[in-house]
Amino acid sequence: MSAEGLVVFDTEAKTYRPGLGLVELAIGVMAMNPADLIRPELERLALHHGALICLWHVSDIERIVLIDSAFDPTSVRIHLPQGKRQPALIGSVGRVIAARLGLSDDELRTRFARFRWESPPLFDDYLADVRRAAIDGYAFDCGQLYIGVDVVASVICDHRGMPRYGISSITLAGQTDDTARHSAGRDLAETCARLGHALFSTLPDQIRARTPVSAS
């Protein structure tokens, strides 16, 4: 592999940070915690978009858990504690997870009825957001899960296309406009796609290498 992509120069901070090429190398040579490998991208996103960036682990179809975060120290922000749990299909992360899982409208309606929002959307609007997320790769939640909080999110999928991690960009209402949110969404979707490739593209070969070959 060439040196390109191993480190990235930050033109504003005049510093270097690990690139996704380094993530791919690390995955290939050592058993590192994926959250540690994703961390540099969280920091980049936080500084670039002036937001709190959260990394969520998709534990199953029922729950996601906050496992890491990064923030822009110059921006006013909310605080979310590590270990925070929420239903997997609620909010902006949940809309993208729902899109990736391809659940039926009836299944989504059943789950939606159990969600608790501070300012709940109509189900038809939620469903339209899920369908849009399937196209865009990201979704919004503007003041619905939590009043006064705008969230943009995307997800990191494994080699089967199953959501494994969610990344959300969180700002207070009024800190960003629609253009900025779409810009953040595109960045999140592209970053999650690259991370998914770096973290999971070699997994099938690893599984095959560990599977005993039966004698014929």
N, C-alpha and C positions, 0 to 999 in steps of 0.2 A: 504494500500500500504506500502511496506517496505521502509526503508530509502534509499535503493539502488536506484540510479538514481535521487535523489533529489538534491544532490550536487556532483560536480566532482572535484577531486584534480588535479591541473595543476603541473606536476612534474618539469617543467622548472622554472615557476615563484614561485613555492612553495606557491600557494594560492588556495583557493576554489572558484568555480563559480557555479551558479545555473545550475542544470541538467534538462533534458527534463521531468523527473518525476515531478519536481516542476511546470513546465508549465501545465501539465495535471491537477494537483491539483488546480492551479490558474484558469484555464478555468472552472473548476467545481464549484468554490465557488464565483467568482466575475467576473464582466464584465470588463475585462482589454483589453487595446488596443493590438491586436496581435503583432504589431511591437515592443512593449515593451517586450513581451514575447520572441520574436525571437532574440532580441538584444544580449543576451549572446552568442548565437551561431554565430552571425556575428563576435563578438570579438574573439571567439575561432578560427574560420576559418582564420581570418586576421593574427593572430599571428602564427598559425601553418603553413600557406602557404606563409607568407611574402607578402601579397597582399592587395589591396583595395577590400573590400567586400561590395557589394551594394545590398540593398533590394528594389525590384521593386514591386509596386502594379499593378496588371493586371486590369485596369479599365474597359476594354471591349476588343473586338476582334481587335479594332483599335489602342489602345494606352496602354503603360505602363508608370508609373510615379515613379521616384526615391523618396523613402520616408525615407530611413535611410542608413547609411554606417558606416563601421569600418575599421581601417587600422593598419598596423604594423608600429610603429613610427620609426623603424630602416631602413625602406626601402624607396627608392625614388619612388614617385608615382604621378599619375595625380590627379586632383581634379575635381569632378563632383558635381554641386550644387543640393541640395534637391529641388524637384519640377521639375527637368529635365524630359522632355517627349520625347518619341520616338515611332515610329510605333511598334506595339505589335509583329510583326512577323519578325523583322529585327534583325541582330546580333545573338549572341549565345543564349540569352534568347528567342529570337523570334523563333529560330529553334526548341527549346524544346516545346514552346507553340504550334507551328504548328504541331509537332508530337502528342501532347496530344489532340489537337482538331480534328485530323483525317480529315483534309480538303482534297478535291480532288486535283489532280495534276493541273487541269485547274483553280481551284480557287486560288491555290498557285501561278500559273504563272501570273494570272491577278494582284494579289497583289504585287508580286515580281517586276513587271514592273513599279510600282509606288515608289519603294524604292530608297533612295539616299545613296550610299556607297562611301567612298573615293577611295576604290579599289574594285569595284564590282566583285563578283564571277559570273561564268556562272550559269544559272538557273539549269542546270542538276547537277552541283556540289552542289548547295544549296539544291536541292531536295534529293540528296544522303545523305547530312548531316542531313536533317530532318528525313529520314528513319533510319539513324544510331542512332539518338537521341531517337527514339521510342524504340530501343533495349537497349541502354546504360543508358538512363535517364539523359544524359548531352550532351552538344555540345560545339564546339569551334568556335571562330571567331578570326583568327590571322591576324591582319592588314587589314581587309576588310572593316569593318564599319568605323574604324579610323586607318589610317596608323601609324604604330609604336606601336600599342596597341594590346595586346593579352588578350582575354577574354574567360573564361570557365564559364558555367552556367547550372543551373538546375531550376526546378520549384516546388513549393508547391501546391498540388492539394487538392480540397475538397473531400467530401465523394462520389461525383458523378464522380470524376476523372477530374474535370474542373480546369484549372490553375487559381490560385488566387494570388500567389506571385512568383516572380523570384528572385533568388540569383545568383549574378555573382561575379567571382574572376577576378580582373583586374590587369595586370602587364604590364610593358613596354617591348617591344620586346627585347629579349636577356636575360631577367631576369630569365626565366624558359625554360626548354627543354620539349620535348614531354612526357617524363616519368613523370615529375613533373606535367604537365598539366593533364594527365590522372589520376594521384593520386588525384589532386584537384577535378577533375570531379567526381570520385567515392565518395569522401568525401561529395561533394555537393549533389549528388544524394541521398546518404544514409541519410544525414541530412534533406534534404527536405522531404523525405518519412516519417521520424520520426516526423517531425514538422507537416506534413499534418495529420498524425494520431492523434497527441496530440491536434491540433487545431480544427479538423473537425469530428473526429470519433463519437462524441456524438451529433452532430448537428441534425440528423434525429429524435432522441428521444425528443430533445428540441422543434423541430417544432411540433411534434405530441402533446406534452404537452400543447402547446399554441393554438391548433386548437380546437374550440368548437365541441362537439359531438352533432349532431342533434338528436332530439327525434324521435323515430320510431313510 
